[in-house]
Amino acid sequence: MAASLRDYSVQEIGTKTVSCDNSGWTSLALSSIGAGTVTAGTPGRDVAFIEIINEDDADKVYFLGYTPGGNLNVADYGFPVAATGSYRLEKVEGITHLAFKCSGAAATVRVVLHSYKNSTDAPWS
């Protein structure tokens, strides 16, 4: 089966910075990553991949991908990202939110969303 153009083309890219701490999970709706941060349009729900960049030079950051309705407090830790490290989520399906927690008092995380379609072509709701 021949690959479609969708398999190769990212139409929109957006980025958002999130501050988190170790007191509980800080949530980010992927739909809140707006237009004008990297490309002109707002990324849509047809996600190509997500980059999670820990901008803290001392603390480890943990993340979870989820869809609202569950209880985040049942998870003590998620997937770790080392200080100044990054993680790339590929083949993202059904994830509308990310949640972050750090090992120290506070950390900053940059989330870069790469989408095959914009929010008009593939709206989040």
C-alpha positions, 0 to 999 in steps of 0.5 A, spaced: 500 500 500 502 506 497 503 511 503 499 518 503 501 525 503 499 525 510 504 520 512 509 525 510 507 532 511 506 536 518 501 542 517 502 546 523 507 546 529 505 550 536 509 550 542 507 552 549 511 552 556 508 549 562 511 550 569 510 544 574 512 542 581 512 536 586 505 538 589 501 535 584 499 534 576 499 540 572 495 539 566 495 542 559 490 541 554 493 540 547 488 544 544 490 550 548 497 550 544 495 556 539 497 559 533 503 564 531 508 560 536 511 556 530 506 556 524 501 561 522 495 556 524 493 552 530 495 545 530 489 540 530 487 533 533 491 529 527 497 529 531 504 527 528 508 527 534 509 531 541 516 533 543 517 534 551 523 538 553 525 539 560 528 546 560 530 545 568 537 543 569 537 540 576 530 536 576 527 530 573 520 531 570 515 526 569 509 526 564 502 522 563 498 523 556 491 522 558 483 524 556 479 527 561 475 523 565 480 519 569 483 520 576 491 523 575 492 522 583 492 515 582 499 515 579 505 517 583 510 518 577 509 518 569 514 517 564 521 521 566 525 526 562 531 527 565 534 534 567 535 538 560 533 532 556 527 531 551 522 525 549 518 524 543 511 521 543 510 518 536 504 515 534 499 519 538 492 517 538 486 519 543 491 523 547 488 530 548 491 532 555 498 532 558 500 532 565 506 534 568 510 533 575 517 534 577 522 531 582 524 538 585 520 544 587 519 547 580 521 546 573 519 548 566 517 544 560 516 546 553 511 542 549 512 542 541 506 539 538 506 537 530 500 536 527 498 533 520 492 538 520 490 545 523 484 546 528 480 547 522 481 541 518 481 537 525 478 540 531 479 538 538 472 537 540 
